[in-house]
Amino acid sequence: MSSTAIQMRPLEYVQARLIKQSLGLSKHNTALLKALTIEKIEDIVNINVLSLYNRILIS
């Protein structure tokens, strides 16, 4: 597991917890959370980093 993935773990935990709370789900409904197909924070960060690199190189 990469260091980035390890750093994203707490953020993904908070994201899952907030989504479960907002939907009124218990702590043990991970399968339902996966069914929502919510993007992982790590994927979103990677996309934004690549976009930033692209904008820097184009400038």
PDB file of N, CA, C, O and CB in Angstrom:
ATOM      1  N   MET A   1       0.859  -1.179   0.000  1.00  0.00           N
ATOM      2  CA  MET A   1       0.000   0.000   0.000  1.00  0.00           C
ATOM      3  C   MET A   1       0.898   1.233   0.000  1.00  0.00           C
ATOM      4  O   MET A   1       1.855   1.330   0.769  1.00  0.00           O
ATOM      5  CB  MET A   1      -0.973   0.003   1.234  1.00  0.00           C
ATOM      6  N   SER A   2       0.569   2.157  -0.869  1.00  0.00           N
ATOM      7  CA  SER A   2       1.389   3.358  -0.985  1.00  0.00           C
ATOM      8  C   SER A   2       1.145   4.296   0.192  1.00  0.00           C
ATOM      9  O   SER A   2       0.142   4.191   0.898  1.00  0.00           O
ATOM     10  CB  SER A   2       1.101   4.078  -2.306  1.00  0.00           C
ATOM     11  N   SER A   3       2.086   5.211   0.380  1.00  0.00           N
ATOM     12  CA  SER A   3       1.947   6.169   1.481  1.00  0.00           C
ATOM     13  C   SER A   3       0.744   7.081   1.259  1.00  0.00           C
ATOM     14  O   SER A   3       0.103   7.517   2.216  1.00  0.00           O
ATOM     15  CB  SER A   3       3.226   7.008   1.628  1.00  0.00           C
ATOM     16  N   THR A   4       0.441   7.369  -0.009  1.00  0.00           N
ATOM     17  CA  THR A   4      -0.735   8.190  -0.304  1.00  0.00           C
ATOM     18  C   THR A   4      -2.007   7.484   0.140  1.00  0.00           C
ATOM     19  O   THR A   4      -2.899   8.106   0.716  1.00  0.00           O
ATOM     20  CB  THR A   4      -0.807   8.515  -1.803  1.00  0.00           C
ATOM     21  N   ALA A   5      -2.091   6.191  -0.127  1.00  0.00           N
ATOM     22  CA  ALA A   5      -3.270   5.421   0.283  1.00  0.00           C
ATOM     23  C   ALA A   5      -3.400   5.416   1.800  1.00  0.00           C
ATOM     24  O   ALA A   5      -4.506   5.515   2.330  1.00  0.00           O
ATOM     25  CB  ALA A   5      -3.190   3.975  -0.248  1.00  0.00           C
ATOM     26  N   ILE A   6      -2.288   5.303   2.489  1.00  0.00           N
ATOM     27  CA  ILE A   6      -2.303   5.316   3.957  1.00  0.00           C
ATOM     28  C   ILE A   6      -2.752   6.680   4.465  1.00  0.00           C
ATOM     29  O   ILE A   6      -3.482   6.764   5.452  1.00  0.00           O
ATOM     30  CB  ILE A   6      -0.905   4.965   4.524  1.00  0.00           C
ATOM     31  N   GLN A   7      -2.325   7.742   3.802  1.00  0.00           N
ATOM     32  CA  GLN A   7      -2.715   9.089   4.211  1.00  0.00           C
ATOM     33  C   GLN A   7      -4.189   9.361   3.922  1.00  0.00           C
ATOM     34  O   GLN A   7      -4.810  10.174   4.606  1.00  0.00           O
ATOM     35  CB  GLN A   7      -1.847  10.125   3.503  1.00  0.00           C
ATOM     36  N   MET A   8      -4.750   8.699   2.930  1.00  0.00           N
ATOM     37  CA  MET A   8      -6.146   8.916   2.555  1.00  0.00           C
ATOM     38  C   MET A   8      -7.113   8.131   3.440  1.00  0.00           C
ATOM     39  O   MET A   8      -8.301   8.449   3.498  1.00  0.00           O
ATOM     40  CB  MET A   8      -6.357   8.532   1.104  1.00  0.00           C
ATOM     41  N   ARG A   9      -6.611   7.116   4.124  1.00  0.00           N
ATOM     42  CA  ARG A   9      -7.477   6.272   4.954  1.00  0.00           C
ATOM     43  C   ARG A   9      -8.344   7.048   5.932  1.00  0.00           C
ATOM     44  O   ARG A   9      -9.554   6.825   5.976  1.00  0.00           O
ATOM     45  CB  ARG A   9      -6.644   5.298   5.717  1.00  0.00           C
ATOM     46  N   PRO A  10      -7.761   7.967   6.728  1.00  0.00           N
ATOM     47  CA  PRO A  10      -8.605   8.726   7.667  1.00  0.00           C
ATOM     48  C   PRO A  10      -9.682   9.548   6.956  1.00  0.00           C
ATOM     49  O   PRO A  10     -10.800   9.672   7.457  1.00  0.00           O
ATOM     50  CB  PRO A  10      -7.738   9.650   8.512  1.00  0.00           C
ATOM     51  N   LEU A  11      -9.347  10.110   5.789  1.00  0.00           N
ATOM     52  CA  LEU A  11     -10.335  10.890   5.040  1.00  0.00           C
ATOM     53  C   LEU A  11     -11.466  10.002   4.533  1.00  0.00           C
ATOM     54  O   LEU A  11     -12.633  10.392   4.571  1.00  0.00           O
ATOM     55  CB  LEU A  11      -9.667  11.611   3.865  1.00  0.00           C
ATOM     56  N   GLU A  12     -11.118   8.805   4.057  1.00  0.00           N
ATOM     57  CA  GLU A  12     -12.148   7.889   3.572  1.00  0.00           C
ATOM     58  C   GLU A  12     -13.026   7.409   4.721  1.00  0.00           C
ATOM     59  O   GLU A  12     -14.228   7.209   4.548  1.00  0.00           O
ATOM     60  CB  GLU A  12     -11.510   6.691   2.856  1.00  0.00           C
ATOM     61  N   TYR A  13     -12.429   7.227   5.887  1.00  0.00           N
ATOM     62  CA  TYR A  13     -13.197   6.832   7.066  1.00  0.00           C
ATOM     63  C   TYR A  13     -14.216   7.914   7.421  1.00  0.00           C
ATOM     64  O   TYR A  13     -15.382   7.619   7.683  1.00  0.00           O
ATOM     65  CB  TYR A  13     -12.258   6.563   8.264  1.00  0.00           C
ATOM     66  N   VAL A  14     -13.770   9.148   7.426  1.00  0.00           N
ATOM     67  CA  VAL A  14     -14.666  10.262   7.753  1.00  0.00           C
ATOM     68  C   VAL A  14     -15.746  10.395   6.680  1.00  0.00           C
ATOM     69  O   VAL A  14     -16.915  10.614   6.997  1.00  0.00           O
ATOM     70  CB  VAL A  14     -13.869  11.590   7.888  1.00  0.00           C
ATOM     71  N   GLN A  15     -15.357  10.263   5.416  1.00  0.00           N
ATOM     72  CA  GLN A  15     -16.325  10.348   4.325  1.00  0.00           C
ATOM     73  C   GLN A  15     -17.416   9.287   4.507  1.00  0.00           C
ATOM     74  O   GLN A  15     -18.604   9.598   4.420  1.00  0.00           O
ATOM     75  CB  GLN A  15     -15.620  10.174   2.955  1.00  0.00           C
ATOM     76  N   ALA A  16     -17.020   8.053   4.755  1.00  0.00           N
ATOM     77  CA  ALA A  16     -17.986   6.962   4.932  1.00  0.00           C
ATOM     78  C   ALA A  16     -18.886   7.225   6.134  1.00  0.00           C
ATOM     79  O   ALA A  16     -20.097   7.012   6.075  1.00  0.00           O
ATOM     80  CB  ALA A  16     -17.258   5.617   5.103  1.00  0.00           C
ATOM     81  N   ARG A  17     -18.288   7.683   7.209  1.00  0.00           N
ATOM     82  CA  ARG A  17     -19.058   7.956   8.426  1.00  0.00           C
ATOM     83  C   ARG A  17     -20.100   9.051   8.201  1.00  0.00           C
ATOM     84  O   ARG A  17     -21.246   8.927   8.631  1.00  0.00           O
ATOM     85  CB  ARG A  17     -18.120   8.358   9.565  1.00  0.00           C
ATOM     86  N   LEU A  18     -19.690  10.123   7.525  1.00  0.00           N
ATOM     87  CA  LEU A  18     -20.617  11.226   7.260  1.00  0.00           C
ATOM     88  C   LEU A  18     -21.758  10.803   6.332  1.00  0.00           C
ATOM     89  O   LEU A  18     -22.909  11.192   6.532  1.00  0.00           O
ATOM     90  CB  LEU A  18     -19.865  12.407   6.648  1.00  0.00           C
ATOM     91  N   ILE A  19     -21.428  10.011   5.328  1.00  0.00           N
ATOM     92  CA  ILE A  19     -22.469   9.551   4.405  1.00  0.00           C
ATOM     93  C   ILE A  19     -23.448   8.639   5.132  1.00  0.00           C
ATOM     94  O   ILE A  19     -24.661   8.760   4.964  1.00  0.00           O
ATOM     95  CB  ILE A  19     -21.847   8.817   3.196  1.00  0.00           C
ATOM     96  N   LYS A  20     -22.916   7.723   5.940  1.00  0.00           N
ATOM     97  CA  LYS A  20     -23.789   6.822   6.703  1.00  0.00           C
ATOM     98  C   LYS A  20     -24.683   7.611   7.656  1.00  0.00           C
ATOM     99  O   LYS A  20     -25.873   7.319   7.777  1.00  0.00           O
ATOM    100  CB  LYS A  20     -22.950   5.797   7.493  1.00  0.00           C
ATOM    101  N   GLN A  21     -24.118   8.600   8.325  1.00  0.00           N
ATOM    102  CA  GLN A  21     -24.909   9.417   9.248  1.00  0.00           C
ATOM    103  C   GLN A  21     -25.987  10.197   8.507  1.00  0.00           C
ATOM    104  O   GLN A  21     -27.126  10.274   8.966  1.00  0.00           O
ATOM    105  CB  GLN A  21     -24.005  10.381  10.019  1.00  0.00           C
ATOM    106  N   SER A  22     -25.635  10.770   7.373  1.00  0.00           N
ATOM    107  CA  SER A  22     -26.611  11.583   6.637  1.00  0.00           C
ATOM    108  C   SER A  22     -27.745  10.738   6.065  1.00  0.00           C
ATOM    109  O   SER A  22     -28.857  11.233   5.883  1.00  0.00           O
ATOM    110  CB  SER A  22     -25.918  12.340   5.512  1.00  0.00           C
ATOM    111  N   LEU A  23     -27.467   9.454   5.779  1.00  0.00           N
ATOM    112  CA  LEU A  23     -28.503   8.566   5.252  1.00  0.00           C
ATOM    113  C   LEU A  23     -29.207   7.779   6.352  1.00  0.00           C
ATOM    114  O   LEU A  23     -30.139   7.022   6.082  1.00  0.00           O
ATOM    115  CB  LEU A  23     -27.900   7.607   4.247  1.00  0.00           C
ATOM    116  N   GLY A  24     -28.761   7.958   7.587  1.00  0.00           N
ATOM    117  CA  GLY A  24     -29.373   7.252   8.708  1.00  0.00           C
ATOM    118  C   GLY A  24     -29.014   5.781   8.765  1.00  0.00           C
ATOM    119  O   GLY A  24     -29.772   4.976   9.305  1.00  0.00           O
ATOM    120  N   LEU A  25     -27.859   5.421   8.211  1.00  0.00           N
ATOM    121  CA  LEU A  25     -27.419   4.024   8.223  1.00  0.00           C
ATOM    122  C   LEU A  25     -26.611   3.739   9.478  1.00  0.00           C
ATOM    123  O   LEU A  25     -25.993   4.636  10.053  1.00  0.00           O
ATOM    124  CB  LEU A  25     -26.586   3.700   6.966  1.00  0.00           C
ATOM    125  N   SER A  26     -26.625   2.469   9.898  1.00  0.00           N
ATOM    126  CA  SER A  26     -25.804   2.093  11.047  1.00  0.00           C
ATOM    127  C   SER A  26     -24.348   1.978  10.608  1.00  0.00           C
ATOM    128  O   SER A  26     -24.037   2.054   9.419  1.00  0.00           O
ATOM    129  CB  SER A  26     -26.299   0.758  11.673  1.00  0.00           C
ATOM    130  N   LYS A  27     -23.473   1.796  11.570  1.00  0.00           N
ATOM    131  CA  LYS A  27     -22.037   1.713  11.288  1.00  0.00           C
ATOM    132  C   LYS A  27     -21.679   0.494  10.441  1.00  0.00           C
ATOM    133  O   LYS A  27     -20.629   0.470   9.799  1.00  0.00           O
ATOM    134  CB  LYS A  27     -21.255   1.675  12.590  1.00  0.00           C
ATOM    135  N   HIS A  28     -22.542  -0.508  10.437  1.00  0.00           N
ATOM    136  CA  HIS A  28     -22.198  -1.785   9.807  1.00  0.00           C
ATOM    137  C   HIS A  28     -22.888  -1.990   8.464  1.00  0.00           C
ATOM    138  O   HIS A  28     -23.181  -3.126   8.090  1.00  0.00           O
ATOM    139  CB  HIS A  28     -22.553  -2.921  10.730  1.00  0.00           C
ATOM    140  N   ASN A  29     -23.146  -0.930   7.746  1.00  0.00           N
ATOM    141  CA  ASN A  29     -23.781  -1.018   6.431  1.00  0.00           C
ATOM    142  C   ASN A  29     -22.805  -0.689   5.316  1.00  0.00           C
ATOM    143  O   ASN A  29     -23.132   0.073   4.406  1.00  0.00           O
ATOM    144  CB  ASN A  29     -24.977  -0.084   6.359  1.00  0.00           C
ATOM    145  N   THR A  30     -21.617  -1.257   5.379  1.00  0.00           N
ATOM    146  CA  THR A  30     -20.594  -0.985   4.374  1.00  0.00           C
ATOM    147  C   THR A  30     -21.047  -1.444   2.993  1.00  0.00           C
ATOM    148  O   THR A  30     -20.744  -0.789   1.996  1.00  0.00           O
ATOM    149  CB  THR A  30     -19.280  -1.670   4.752  1.00  0.00           C
ATOM    150  N   ALA A  31     -21.771  -2.561   2.923  1.00  0.00           N
ATOM    151  CA  ALA A  31     -22.246  -3.063   1.628  1.00  0.00           C
ATOM    152  C   ALA A  31     -23.183  -2.053   0.967  1.00  0.00           C
ATOM    153  O   ALA A  31     -23.107  -1.827  -0.241  1.00  0.00           O
ATOM    154  CB  ALA A  31     -22.966  -4.418   1.804  1.00  0.00           C
ATOM    155  N   LEU A  32     -24.058  -1.451   1.757  1.00  0.00           N
ATOM    156  CA  LEU A  32     -24.954  -0.428   1.203  1.00  0.00           C
ATOM    157  C   LEU A  32     -24.169   0.790   0.736  1.00  0.00           C
ATOM    158  O   LEU A  32     -24.498   1.397  -0.282  1.00  0.00           O
ATOM    159  CB  LEU A  32     -26.003  -0.007   2.243  1.00  0.00           C
ATOM    160  N   LEU A  33     -23.142   1.138   1.479  1.00  0.00           N
ATOM    161  CA  LEU A  33     -22.310   2.281   1.104  1.00  0.00           C
ATOM    162  C   LEU A  33     -21.596   1.997  -0.219  1.00  0.00           C
ATOM    163  O   LEU A  33     -21.500   2.878  -1.074  1.00  0.00           O
ATOM    164  CB  LEU A  33     -21.278   2.598   2.221  1.00  0.00           C
ATOM    165  N   LYS A  34     -21.098   0.774  -0.391  1.00  0.00           N
ATOM    166  CA  LYS A  34     -20.442   0.403  -1.648  1.00  0.00           C
ATOM    167  C   LYS A  34     -21.426   0.438  -2.810  1.00  0.00           C
ATOM    168  O   LYS A  34     -21.057   0.782  -3.933  1.00  0.00           O
ATOM    169  CB  LYS A  34     -19.814  -0.992  -1.536  1.00  0.00           C
ATOM    170  N   ALA A  35     -22.675   0.084  -2.539  1.00  0.00           N
ATOM    171  CA  ALA A  35     -23.697   0.085  -3.588  1.00  0.00           C
ATOM    172  C   ALA A  35     -23.973   1.493  -4.114  1.00  0.00           C
ATOM    173  O   ALA A  35     -24.458   1.651  -5.234  1.00  0.00           O
ATOM    174  CB  ALA A  35     -24.990  -0.532  -3.061  1.00  0.00           C
ATOM    175  N   LEU A  36     -23.671   2.504  -3.323  1.00  0.00           N
ATOM    176  CA  LEU A  36     -23.870   3.889  -3.760  1.00  0.00           C
ATOM    177  C   LEU A  36     -22.827   4.317  -4.785  1.00  0.00           C
ATOM    178  O   LEU A  36     -22.982   5.351  -5.434  1.00  0.00           O
ATOM    179  CB  LEU A  36     -23.829   4.828  -2.562  1.00  0.00           C
ATOM    180  N   THR A  37     -21.763   3.526  -4.934  1.00  0.00           N
ATOM    181  CA  THR A  37     -20.651   3.795  -5.861  1.00  0.00           C
ATOM    182  C   THR A  37     -20.129   5.225  -5.745  1.00  0.00           C
ATOM    183  O   THR A  37     -20.033   5.952  -6.735  1.00  0.00           O
ATOM    184  CB  THR A  37     -21.091   3.530  -7.295  1.00  0.00           C
ATOM    185  N   ILE A  38     -19.803   5.603  -4.538  1.00  0.00           N
ATOM    186  CA  ILE A  38     -19.230   6.922  -4.275  1.00  0.00           C
ATOM    187  C   ILE A  38     -17.732   6.845  -4.553  1.00  0.00           C
ATOM    188  O   ILE A  38     -17.056   5.911  -4.123  1.00  0.00           O
ATOM    189  CB  ILE A  38     -19.513   7.390  -2.799  1.00  0.00           C
ATOM    190  N   GLU A  39     -17.228   7.833  -5.272  1.00  0.00           N
ATOM    191  CA  GLU A  39     -15.803   7.846  -5.604  1.00  0.00           C
ATOM    192  C   GLU A  39     -14.944   7.924  -4.350  1.00  0.00           C
ATOM    193  O   GLU A  39     -15.274   8.628  -3.396  1.00  0.00           O
ATOM    194  CB  GLU A  39     -15.482   9.018  -6.528  1.00  0.00           C
ATOM    195  N   LYS A  40     -13.835   7.188  -4.369  1.00  0.00           N
ATOM    196  CA  LYS A  40     -12.900   7.258  -3.251  1.00  0.00           C
ATOM    197  C   LYS A  40     -12.191   8.605  -3.271  1.00  0.00           C
ATOM    198  O   LYS A  40     -11.924   9.175  -4.329  1.00  0.00           O
ATOM    199  CB  LYS A  40     -11.875   6.096  -3.309  1.00  0.00           C
ATOM    200  N   ILE A  41     -11.899   9.089  -2.089  1.00  0.00           N
ATOM    201  CA  ILE A  41     -11.209  10.375  -1.968  1.00  0.00           C
ATOM    202  C   ILE A  41      -9.854  10.315  -2.666  1.00  0.00           C
ATOM    203  O   ILE A  41      -9.437  11.286  -3.297  1.00  0.00           O
ATOM    204  CB  ILE A  41     -11.030  10.760  -0.482  1.00  0.00           C
ATOM    205  N   GLU A  42      -9.171   9.188  -2.557  1.00  0.00           N
ATOM    206  CA  GLU A  42      -7.859   9.044  -3.197  1.00  0.00           C
ATOM    207  C   GLU A  42      -7.974   9.245  -4.711  1.00  0.00           C
ATOM    208  O   GLU A  42      -7.119   9.891  -5.315  1.00  0.00           O
ATOM    209  CB  GLU A  42      -7.253   7.655  -2.886  1.00  0.00           C
ATOM    210  N   ASP A  43      -9.020   8.699  -5.322  1.00  0.00           N
ATOM    211  CA  ASP A  43      -9.215   8.859  -6.765  1.00  0.00           C
ATOM    212  C   ASP A  43      -9.482  10.319  -7.130  1.00  0.00           C
ATOM    213  O   ASP A  43      -8.953  10.824  -8.120  1.00  0.00           O
ATOM    214  CB  ASP A  43     -10.375   7.978  -7.247  1.00  0.00           C
ATOM    215  N   ILE A  44     -10.293  10.982  -6.335  1.00  0.00           N
ATOM    216  CA  ILE A  44     -10.602  12.396  -6.584  1.00  0.00           C
ATOM    217  C   ILE A  44      -9.343  13.249  -6.464  1.00  0.00           C
ATOM    218  O   ILE A  44      -9.104  14.133  -7.287  1.00  0.00           O
ATOM    219  CB  ILE A  44     -11.682  12.899  -5.600  1.00  0.00           C
ATOM    220  N   VAL A  45      -8.539  12.980  -5.437  1.00  0.00           N
ATOM    221  CA  VAL A  45      -7.293  13.730  -5.241  1.00  0.00           C
ATOM    222  C   VAL A  45      -6.351  13.482  -6.411  1.00  0.00           C
ATOM    223  O   VAL A  45      -5.740  14.421  -6.922  1.00  0.00           O
ATOM    224  CB  VAL A  45      -6.612  13.334  -3.905  1.00  0.00           C
ATOM    225  N   ASN A  46      -6.225  12.231  -6.841  1.00  0.00           N
ATOM    226  CA  ASN A  46      -5.340  11.919  -7.968  1.00  0.00           C
ATOM    227  C   ASN A  46      -5.774  12.640  -9.239  1.00  0.00           C
ATOM    228  O   ASN A  46      -4.935  13.163  -9.974  1.00  0.00           O
ATOM    229  CB  ASN A  46      -5.307  10.411  -8.214  1.00  0.00           C
ATOM    230  N   ILE A  47      -7.067  12.671  -9.500  1.00  0.00           N
ATOM    231  CA  ILE A  47      -7.577  13.374 -10.683  1.00  0.00           C
ATOM    232  C   ILE A  47      -7.258  14.865 -10.592  1.00  0.00           C
ATOM    233  O   ILE A  47      -6.828  15.473 -11.572  1.00  0.00           O
ATOM    234  CB  ILE A  47      -9.104  13.160 -10.831  1.00  0.00           C
ATOM    235  N   ASN A  48      -7.469  15.445  -9.421  1.00  0.00           N
ATOM    236  CA  ASN A  48      -7.203  16.878  -9.247  1.00  0.00           C
ATOM    237  C   ASN A  48      -5.718  17.199  -9.339  1.00  0.00           C
ATOM    238  O   ASN A  48      -5.345  18.251  -9.859  1.00  0.00           O
ATOM    239  CB  ASN A  48      -7.745  17.353  -7.909  1.00  0.00           C
ATOM    240  N   VAL A  49      -4.871  16.310  -8.844  1.00  0.00           N
ATOM    241  CA  VAL A  49      -3.419  16.523  -8.938  1.00  0.00           C
ATOM    242  C   VAL A  49      -2.985  16.476 -10.399  1.00  0.00           C
ATOM    243  O   VAL A  49      -2.201  17.314 -10.844  1.00  0.00           O
ATOM    244  CB  VAL A  49      -2.646  15.459  -8.108  1.00  0.00           C
ATOM    245  N   LEU A  50      -3.491  15.501 -11.141  1.00  0.00           N
ATOM    246  CA  LEU A  50      -3.147  15.417 -12.562  1.00  0.00           C
ATOM    247  C   LEU A  50      -3.636  16.645 -13.324  1.00  0.00           C
ATOM    248  O   LEU A  50      -2.948  17.144 -14.213  1.00  0.00           O
ATOM    249  CB  LEU A  50      -3.741  14.149 -13.180  1.00  0.00           C
ATOM    250  N   SER A  51      -4.809  17.121 -12.977  1.00  0.00           N
ATOM    251  CA  SER A  51      -5.342  18.325 -13.609  1.00  0.00           C
ATOM    252  C   SER A  51      -4.459  19.533 -13.304  1.00  0.00           C
ATOM    253  O   SER A  51      -4.189  20.352 -14.182  1.00  0.00           O
ATOM    254  CB  SER A  51      -6.782  18.586 -13.139  1.00  0.00           C
ATOM    255  N   LEU A  52      -4.015  19.634 -12.063  1.00  0.00           N
ATOM    256  CA  LEU A  52      -3.141  20.739 -11.671  1.00  0.00           C
ATOM    257  C   LEU A  52      -1.807  20.669 -12.415  1.00  0.00           C
ATOM    258  O   LEU A  52      -1.321  21.684 -12.916  1.00  0.00           O
ATOM    259  CB  LEU A  52      -2.902  20.720 -10.152  1.00  0.00           C
ATOM    260  N   TYR A  53      -1.211  19.467 -12.489  1.00  0.00           N
ATOM    261  CA  TYR A  53       0.038  19.304 -13.240  1.00  0.00           C
ATOM    262  C   TYR A  53      -0.156  19.733 -14.689  1.00  0.00           C
ATOM    263  O   TYR A  53       0.691  20.416 -15.264  1.00  0.00           O
ATOM    264  CB  TYR A  53       0.527  17.840 -13.177  1.00  0.00           C
ATOM    265  N   ASN A  54      -1.267  19.330 -15.265  1.00  0.00           N
ATOM    266  CA  ASN A  54      -1.563  19.676 -16.647  1.00  0.00           C
ATOM    267  C   ASN A  54      -1.651  21.189 -16.821  1.00  0.00           C
ATOM    268  O   ASN A  54      -1.087  21.739 -17.766  1.00  0.00           O
ATOM    269  CB  ASN A  54      -2.868  19.013 -17.094  1.00  0.00           C
ATOM    270  N   ARG A  55      -2.353  21.861 -15.917  1.00  0.00           N
ATOM    271  CA  ARG A  55      -2.484  23.323 -16.009  1.00  0.00           C
ATOM    272  C   ARG A  55      -1.136  24.015 -15.821  1.00  0.00           C
ATOM    273  O   ARG A  55      -0.864  25.030 -16.461  1.00  0.00           O
ATOM    274  CB  ARG A  55      -3.484  23.838 -14.962  1.00  0.00           C
ATOM    275  N   ILE A  56      -0.295  23.468 -14.945  1.00  0.00           N
ATOM    276  CA  ILE A  56       1.029  24.065 -14.714  1.00  0.00           C
ATOM    277  C   ILE A  56       1.888  23.931 -15.963  1.00  0.00           C
ATOM    278  O   ILE A  56       2.575  24.876 -16.351  1.00  0.00           O
ATOM    279  CB  ILE A  56       1.733  23.399 -13.505  1.00  0.00           C
ATOM    280  N   LEU A  57       1.851  22.758 -16.594  1.00  0.00           N
ATOM    281  CA  LEU A  57       2.682  22.524 -17.771  1.00  0.00           C
ATOM    282  C   LEU A  57       2.205  23.316 -18.982  1.00  0.00           C
ATOM    283  O   LEU A  57       3.012  23.683 -19.836  1.00  0.00           O
ATOM    284  CB  LEU A  57       2.704  21.050 -18.103  1.00  0.00           C
ATOM    285  N   ILE A  58       0.920  23.579 -19.066  1.00  0.00           N
ATOM    286  CA  ILE A  58       0.377  24.340 -20.193  1.00  0.00           C
ATOM    287  C   ILE A  58       0.689  25.824 -20.051  1.00  0.00           C
ATOM    288  O   ILE A  58       0.866  26.511 -21.056  1.00  0.00           O
ATOM    289  CB  ILE A  58      -1.140  24.129 -20.302  1.00  0.00           C
ATOM    290  N   SER A  59       0.760  26.327 -18.836  1.00  0.00           N
ATOM    291  CA  SER A  59       0.992  27.764 -18.601  1.00  0.00           C
ATOM    292  C   SER A  59       2.335  28.212 -19.085  1.00  0.00           C
ATOM    293  O   SER A  59       2.675  29.389 -18.959  1.00  0.00           O
ATOM    294  CB  SER A  59       0.863  28.088 -17.142  1.00  0.00           C
TER     295      SER A  59
END
